[in-house]
């Protein structure tokens, strides 16, 4: 009786692609969980063949644009350190490579989506006995959606990206986890919009960009509740969570309308973000 393989791990990647492995629709790579919380980050290949990094299913913060006439068969990672899209004629229509591409001294490589939501190519440096990053999809870690969690700000210091809260007393992750790649749960709210205190002051953050509402469905919620919110502003459904994070895409006009509405119905407790 011949051996029939029912399942093998090489055809079912989870967080990592090894040289020779491929990704086919609807397969995904899901970032490892942290702090016993399931990860929201996924590396996907869509039905169109587009590669993308997504937060859940509704926020895309990195993608590979494709022309409409290309028929993609798979995404493939090779031993030279290149990730490529292969079409139905076995041609490479898009590729990106590690900075040590085809370096004969590199014996091991892998492609992995990390817990911080970024996709990276790693090379094993035998002399250092360590993995070295040769490429990453999102160069600015602050552009990874939700990188610092709720009510938080992603910024920079001399060593790179760092997470901070809007004010010190709102820290919930602890002072021992300051870096972006800790994938912290975020910070505490400065004010509860459903129980707004008239003494709440305005906090101005200079040189800070507000990229979007978090969670993203808050935009639709705010607009759909516009009439009831104007009539009774203290019964606005969900609070605005101010995170200076990259929520790429979306309707700019809708976003501006939502922000205007939020400011108008939360007279005494809101945060202004000043460029």
NORBEL-V943134 format. One record per pair of residues at least 12 apart in sequence whose ideal C-beta (glycine too) atoms are under 8 Angstrom apart, sorted by the first residue. I is the first residue (numbers start at 1). GAP is how many residues later the second one is. Records with the same first field share a line. If there is no record, write none. Layout:
I: GAP / GAP
This chain:
12: 15
13: 14 / 16
14: 15 / 16
15: 14 / 15 / 16 / 17 / 97 / 98
16: 13 / 94 / 95 / 96 / 97
17: 12 / 60 / 66 / 93 / 94 / 95
18: 59 / 92
19: 58 / 59 / 60 / 90 / 91
20: 57 / 58 / 59
21: 55 / 56
22: 52 / 53 / 54 / 55 / 64
23: 20 / 22 / 51 / 52 / 53
24: 21 / 49 / 50 / 51
25: 20 / 21 / 22 / 24
26: 18 / 19 / 21
27: 18
28: 14 / 15 / 16 / 17
29: 13 / 14 / 15 / 83 / 84 / 90
30: 12 / 13 / 83
31: 82 / 83 / 84 / 85 / 86
32: 82 / 83
33: 82
34: 81 / 148 / 149
35: 148 / 150
37: 148
39: 76 / 144
40: 15 / 16 / 77 / 106
41: 12 / 13 / 14 / 72 / 74 / 76 / 103
42: 12 / 14 / 71
43: 70 / 76
45: 27 / 29 / 30
48: 18 / 24
49: 17 / 21 / 22 / 23 / 24 / 36 / 38
50: 13 / 14 / 15 / 16 / 22
51: 12 / 13 / 24 / 34
52: 12
53: 60 / 64 / 65 / 66 / 84 / 85 / 91
55: 62 / 90 / 91
58: 158 / 159
59: 86 / 87 / 157 / 188 / 189 / 190
60: 188 / 189
61: 56 / 77 / 82 / 83 / 84 / 185 / 186 / 187
62: 57 / 75 / 76 / 81 / 186
64: 21 / 30
66: 19 / 27 / 28
70: 17 / 23
71: 16 / 17
72: 13 / 14 / 15 / 16 / 21
73: 13 / 14 / 15 / 17
74: 12
77: 34
79: 30
80: 17 / 21 / 22
81: 16 / 17 / 19 / 20 / 21 / 22 / 25 / 28 / 40 / 42 / 53 / 54
82: 13 / 14 / 15 / 16 / 19
83: 12 / 13 / 14 / 28 / 38
84: 12
96: 39
97: 24 / 38
98: 23 / 25 / 36 / 37
99: 35 / 36
100: 23 / 32 / 34
101: 33
103: 20
105: 21
106: 17 / 18 / 19
107: 17 / 19
108: 15 / 16
109: 12 / 13 / 14 / 15 / 25
110: 12 / 21
114: 67
115: 66 / 68
116: 25 / 28 / 31 / 64 / 65 / 66 / 67
117: 21 / 27 / 28 / 29 / 30 / 66
118: 18 / 19 / 20 / 23 / 26
119: 17 / 18 / 19
120: 13 / 14 / 15 / 16 / 17
121: 12 / 13 / 14 / 15
122: 12
140: 21
141: 13 / 19 / 20 / 39 / 40
142: 12 / 13 / 14 / 19 / 38 / 102 / 103 / 104
143: 103 / 105
144: 36 / 101 / 102
145: 100 / 101 / 102 / 103
146: 68 / 97 / 99
147: 14 / 16 / 33 / 36 / 98
148: 15 / 16 / 32 / 36 / 38 / 95 / 97
149: 14 / 24 / 34 / 35 / 36 / 37 / 38 / 94
150: 35 / 36 / 37 / 64 / 91 / 93
151: 14 / 15 / 19 / 35 / 36 / 37 / 38 / 39 / 90 / 91 / 92
152: 12 / 13 / 14 / 32 / 34 / 35 / 91 / 92 / 93
153: 12 / 13 / 52 / 55 / 90 / 91
154: 26 / 90 / 91
155: 89
160: 19 / 20
161: 18 / 19
162: 16 / 17 / 18
163: 15 / 16 / 17 / 19 / 21
165: 22 / 23
166: 21 / 24 / 37 / 39 / 76 / 105
167: 23 / 36
169: 19
170: 17 / 18 / 19 / 20
171: 16 / 17
172: 12 / 13 / 14 / 15 / 16
173: 12 / 13 / 14
186: 57
189: 50 / 52
190: 13 / 79 / 81
191: 78
192: 47 / 77
193: 43 / 46 / 47 / 73 / 76
194: 40 / 41 / 42 / 45
196: 38 / 70 / 72 / 73
197: 71 / 72
198: 70
199: 69
200: 68 / 69
202: 68 / 69 / 70
203: 68 / 69
204: 68 / 70
205: 39 / 66 / 67 / 68 / 69
206: 68
207: 68
208: 36 / 65 / 66 / 67
209: 35 / 64 / 66
210: 32 / 34 / 49 / 63
211: 33 / 34 / 35 / 36 / 37
212: 33 / 34 / 35 / 38 / 43
213: 27 / 28 / 34 / 42 / 45
214: 27 / 29 / 31 / 33
215: 26
216: 31 / 34
218: 20 / 22 / 23 / 40
219: 31 / 35 / 36 / 39
221: 16 / 17
222: 14 / 36 / 39 / 40
223: 31 / 34 / 35 / 38
225: 12
226: 35
229: 32 / 36
230: 34 / 35
233: 32 / 33 / 34
236: 29 / 30
240: 22 / 26 / 30 / 31
242: 29 / 31
244: 29
